[in-house]
């Protein structure tokens, strides 16, 4: 089992939930065998926000199961708490009805997909996505799938730990000479200006 399969499974395991208020947000980060990973999730919650990448000389097999590894994106991982998959349907393993609500606004995810290798639902969004801006402002939140609330989530530690995760990955990308893409520039430059 590859490193990222373990890490993504570990962060997903931070997140098995019911509708009760989940625990505070934690931070995980790792740099091993030229692969780096950072993310935040809640103990007992259904969702985590992660960034990941590798140096050019990293052993690709070490990071199997994750990806894509484009710089300055956030991997959003969600557990099977979203509900069972009806494999008899033509769109099985894909959903377009998942909404994250924070700060009084709802953010509908682009189509999410089930990753059989990792065992969770996932989607990637830009670090400059409006949802990331809202998460960095912090506060309690909710995850919805269809018309059902999956979980209420504490805001404690969310903004701080997501900011630390983004700074961790940004530091590695910057060390490799990767430029910040326009889609993520405002978020990343704001975090760089705030220091760590």
N, C-alpha and C positions, 0 to 999 in steps of 0.2 A: 504494500500500500504506500503510495507516494506521500511525501510531506504535506502537500496542500490538501490531499484527500483527508489526512489526519487533522490538519488545522481547520479546514472548512467544516468537517464533521464535528470538531470540538466546539467551534463557534455556534454551529447549529445546535449542538447539545446544550449550549447555554440557553437554548430557547425552546423548550417544550411547554406548551401553555394551555391554559384555560382562560376564561374571560376575566378572572380576577386580576388585580393590579400586580404586575410583574415586579421583580426585584430591581435594584438600581443597576445602571449601566456600568459594565466593566471594560477594561482595555486589555487586549492581548497584542503582543508584537513579537516578532522573531526574525532573526537574520542568521541563516544557516546554509552552508554549502552554496553561497552566493545567491540565494533566494531570500527575498524579504516579504514580510506580511505584517499587516497591522489592521486591527478592527475593533469594533465595539458591539457588544450584545448584552442581553440581560439574562441573568440566571433564571431559568424557567420561562423565558419569553420566546416568541415565535420568529424573531427577526434579528439580523445583524447586518452591519454596514462595514465593508472591508476593502482594503486596497492591497495589491500584491504585484510583485514583479521580480525580475532576475537580472543579473549582470550578464553580459554577452558570453562569458566563459562558464556559465553555470551548466550543470548537468541537467538537461531537459527532463530526463526521466524522474528526477527528484520532485518536480512540481506537477506531475501528472494528475489529472482529475480536475484541475482548476481551469482558469482562463475564461475569456481572452486576457492577455496580460498587457494590454495597451496602457501606456502611461496616463495618469490623471483621470482614471475612471474609478467608480465605486461599484463593487460587487455587492448586490443586495441578496442575502440568502434568507430563505424562509422555510420553516419546517412543514412537515405533513399536517400540522395543525390547521392548515388551510382547507383540509378536507380530503376525502378519498379521490383517487383518480379512476374514472370510468374508462378503462382501456378499450371498451367496445366502441367508443365514440371516435370520429375521424380526427378531432382536435385534442384527443387525450394527451395529457402531459403539457398542455398549454392553457393559460388563463389570461383573460384581459379584463378581469373584474376585481382586481386587488387595489385597494385604496389605503393610503397612510394619511392619517389626519393629525395635524399638529398646529398649534397656534390659531385654531379656529378655521383652518383651511384644509381641504382634502386634496391630496396629490395622487392621481391615478397613475399606477405604474404602466409602462409599456408592457406588451405581452411578456409574461413570465413563463419559464419553461422548467420542467422537471429534469433534473440531472441525475440519471440513474447511477452513475459512477460515484457521485458524492452522496446522493440520497437526500436532496433538498430541492426546493424551488429556487430559481434565481433569475436575476436580470442585472444588466450593467447600465449605469447612468453616469453622466459626466459629473466630475467634482463641482462643476458650475451649475448643476441642475437646481432649480428653485427649491426642490425638496432638501437638498444638502444645505442650502442657505437657511431654511427653516430649522433643520436639525441643529445647526451651529448656533442658532438663537436659543435653543433648548426649550424645555417644557414638557409636560405630560402629553401623551399621544395615544392614538388608537390605530389598530390594524383591522381592516375590513376586507372580507372576501364575499363578493355578491352583496347581498343585503344583510349579512350576518357579521356582527362585531366578533372578531377572533380574540382580541386582547386589548386591555387598557395597559399602558406602559408608563412607568414612573419617568419623570424628567431628570432625576438626580444622576448626575455624571454624564449625561448624554452629550451635551455640547463640548465639555472639556475633553472627554475621551475620544470623540470623533475628531476634534481638532488635533489632538496628539497623534492619532492614527494617520491623518492626512500629512502632518508635518514629518512623521517618520518615513512614509513612502516618498514624499517630496524630497527629503534629504538624500535618499538613495538615487532617485532619478536625476537630481541636480548633480550628484557626484559623478554620474555617468555622462553628464553633459547634455541631457535631454531637455529641450526647451519646453516651457509651459505652453500648451496649446491655447488658442484663443477661447475655446469653450470653457476652460477651467481657470483662466487667468485672474479674474476678479476674486474668486474664492481663495486661490493659492497666494496671490500677492497680499491680500488682506491678512491671511494667517501668518505669512512671513513677516509682515509689518508689526504684528502683535507679539512676535517672539514666541518662546515656548516655555 
